[in-house]
């Protein structure tokens, strides 16, 4: 709980900065400057990467103590319908994104995963069934990501190059994880959160692209901004839901202007679903983190799609990945 309090205090300071004029809203036509040129001077890469972690509401890591995996089949599934809503929204705003998808979802709902690929989006792996990597041995992790990659590729015919660990669970305790990704044929990871958090994070990790496994795997950490000597998360998820939109917009612009870097944003299909069934017996902290501001998430996402220029991980980081 201490880390949550520290982050809340830091964001409260950021809110004060916004109130006293530290934030300048971005004009609509300014988003086209939030892009980077490739080596080909006629080509333009999108300025930021939009990503979706495709899992159902009952599969989140925070629910592990309360939801028996053996009983997942008894819960009403909402992942297919919610993912379709996201696909429709992305089509409306002409946005392409990377969908880090559970192998379990692809196995149970192959049609929606095919629709992701048919929509021109990038398909990537989120592991098999959302077990945090901190709970797996090296051998178990290898089997997990091999099974997920194979299933995603078999279902869609698309090549899967990227991986994101459940709950950003690459930590200093499993520094073998990138080597295993390389062994299983993955090209990049977005599994490190360079923050201090009670569930995950490597606070002293590089904030932007860096390599592991003798250069075979590129790590693209979720985006943070520096404030008061700390890395503050600004790449989506719960912090995007909990705090005013102006803070995220300010931070994304700040990463571009101060760091000269692109942002990676993520959210989940369940975050746009305030009518999702409630799970009983949750702790106060877990209940707050999961359900707070669900009704506000979809309008905020829509505003984000309007205000910034987005693309897939493979597009935005094509120079680093050499995938295009």
Long-range contacts (C-beta under 8 A, 24 or more apart in sequence): 1-198, 1-285, 2-198, 3-196, 3-197, 3-198, 4-198, 4-285, 6-196, 6-230, 7-195, 7-197, 7-232, 7-233, 7-239, 10-227, 10-228, 10-230, 10-232, 11-232, 11-239, 11-242, 11-243, 11-247, 13-227, 13-228, 14-227, 14-232, 14-243, 14-247, 14-250, 14-251, 15-243, 15-244, 15-247, 17-250, 18-244, 18-246, 18-247, 18-250, 22-250, 23-246, 23-247, 23-249, 23-250, 24-253, 25-246, 25-249, 26-249, 26-253, 26-307, 26-308, 28-306, 28-307, 31-307, 31-308, 31-309, 32-309, 34-253, 34-256, 34-308, 34-309, 35-309, 36-262, 38-318, 38-319, 39-319, 45-311, 45-315, 45-316, 45-318, 45-319, 46-96, 46-309, 46-310, 46-311, 46-312, 46-315, 46-316, 47-256, 47-262, 47-308, 47-309, 47-310, 47-311, 47-316, 48-252, 48-262, 48-263, 48-264, 48-265, 48-308, 48-309, 48-310, 48-311, 48-316, 49-97, 49-98, 49-220, 49-262, 49-263, 49-264, 49-265, 49-310, 49-311, 49-312, 49-313, 49-315, 49-316, 49-317, 50-90, 50-95, 50-96, 50-97, 50-98, 50-265, 50-305, 50-310, 50-311, 50-312, 51-97, 51-98, 51-99, 51-100, 51-164, 51-190, 51-264, 51-265, 51-266, 51-313, 52-83, 52-86, 52-97, 52-98, 52-99, 52-100, 52-266, 52-267, 52-268, 52-269, 53-100, 53-126, 53-164, 53-266, 53-267, 53-268, 54-79, 54-83, 54-99, 54-100, 54-101, 54-102, 54-105, 54-113, 54-116, 54-126, 54-268, 54-269, 55-79, 55-102, 55-105, 55-126, 55-130, 55-166, 55-268, 55-269, 55-270, 56-105, 56-269, 56-270, 57-270, 57-273, 57-276, 57-277, 57-279, 57-290, 58-279, 59-102, 59-104, 59-129, 59-130, 60-130, 60-167, 60-268, 60-270, 60-290, 61-130, 61-132, 61-166, 61-167, 61-169, 61-199, 62-199, 62-286, 62-289, 62-290, 63-279, 63-282, 63-286, 63-290, 66-279, 66-280, 66-281, 66-282, 66-286, 67-279, 69-129, 75-277, 76-277, 77-108, 77-109, 78-269, 78-270, 78-273, 78-276, 79-105, 79-109, 79-112, 79-269, 79-270, 80-109, 80-111, 80-112, 82-269, 82-270, 82-272, 82-273, 83-112, 83-115, 83-116, 83-269, 84-112, 84-115, 85-269, 85-272, 86-269, 86-272, 87-115, 87-116, 87-119, 87-121, 89-298, 89-301, 89-302, 89-305, 90-119, 90-121, 90-305, 91-119, 93-302, 93-305, 93-306, 95-305, 95-310, 95-311, 96-120, 96-121, 96-122, 96-310, 96-311, 96-312, 96-315, 97-121, 97-122, 97-310, 97-311, 97-312, 98-122, 98-123, 98-124, 98-162, 98-312, 98-313, 98-314, 99-123, 99-124, 100-124, 100-125, 100-126, 100-162, 100-163, 100-164, 100-190, 100-266, 101-125, 101-126, 101-152, 102-126, 102-127, 102-128, 102-129, 102-130, 102-148, 103-127, 103-128, 103-129, 103-147, 103-148, 103-149, 103-150, 103-151, 103-152, 104-128, 104-129, 104-130, 106-148, 106-151, 106-152, 106-155, 106-156, 107-151, 107-155, 110-155, 113-152, 113-155, 113-156, 114-155, 114-156, 116-156, 117-156, 117-157, 117-158, 121-312, 122-162, 122-312, 122-313, 122-314, 122-315, 123-152, 123-156, 123-158, 123-160, 124-160, 124-161, 124-162, 124-163, 124-164, 124-313, 125-149, 125-152, 125-160, 125-162, 125-163, 125-164, 125-186, 126-163, 126-164, 126-166, 127-163, 127-165, 127-166, 130-166, 131-166, 132-165, 132-166, 132-167, 132-169, 132-200, 133-165, 133-166, 133-169, 133-170, 133-171, 133-174, 133-177, 133-191, 134-169, 134-171, 134-173, 134-174, 134-200, 135-169, 136-174, 138-174, 138-176, 138-180, 141-174, 141-177, 141-180, 142-180, 142-183, 142-184, 145-180, 145-181, 145-184, 145-186, 146-184, 149-184, 149-185, 149-186, 160-186, 161-186, 161-187, 161-188, 161-314, 161-321, 161-323, 162-186, 162-187, 162-188, 162-189, 162-190, 162-313, 162-314, 163-188, 163-189, 163-190, 163-191, 164-189, 164-190, 164-191, 164-266, 165-189, 165-191, 167-199, 167-200, 168-192, 168-193, 168-200, 168-201, 168-222, 169-199, 169-200, 170-202, 170-219, 171-200, 171-201, 171-202, 172-202, 178-212, 178-213, 178-217, 178-219, 179-212, 179-213, 179-217, 181-213, 181-217, 182-212, 182-213, 182-216, 182-217, 186-217, 187-217, 187-218, 187-321, 187-323, 188-217, 188-218, 188-219, 188-220, 188-313, 188-317, 188-321, 189-217, 189-218, 189-219, 189-220, 190-219, 190-220, 190-221, 190-222, 190-264, 190-313, 191-219, 192-219, 192-221, 192-222, 193-221, 193-222, 193-224, 193-233, 194-221, 194-222, 194-224, 194-231, 195-224, 195-230, 195-231, 195-232, 195-233, 196-230, 203-231, 207-231, 207-259, 207-261, 208-259, 208-261, 209-317, 209-320, 218-317, 218-320, 218-321, 220-264, 220-313, 220-317, 220-320, 221-264, 222-264, 222-266, 223-251, 223-252, 223-255, 223-261, 223-263, 223-264, 223-265, 225-251, 225-254, 225-255, 225-258, 225-259, 234-263, 235-263, 235-264, 235-265, 235-266, 236-265, 236-266, 236-267, 237-266, 237-267, 237-268, 237-271, 238-289, 238-292, 240-265, 240-267, 240-297, 240-300, 241-271, 241-292, 241-293, 241-294, 241-296, 241-297, 241-300, 242-292, 242-293, 245-300, 245-303, 245-304, 248-304, 249-304, 249-307, 252-308, 262-316, 262-317, 263-308, 264-313, 264-316, 265-304, 265-310, 267-297, 267-301, 271-297, 272-297, 272-298, 272-301
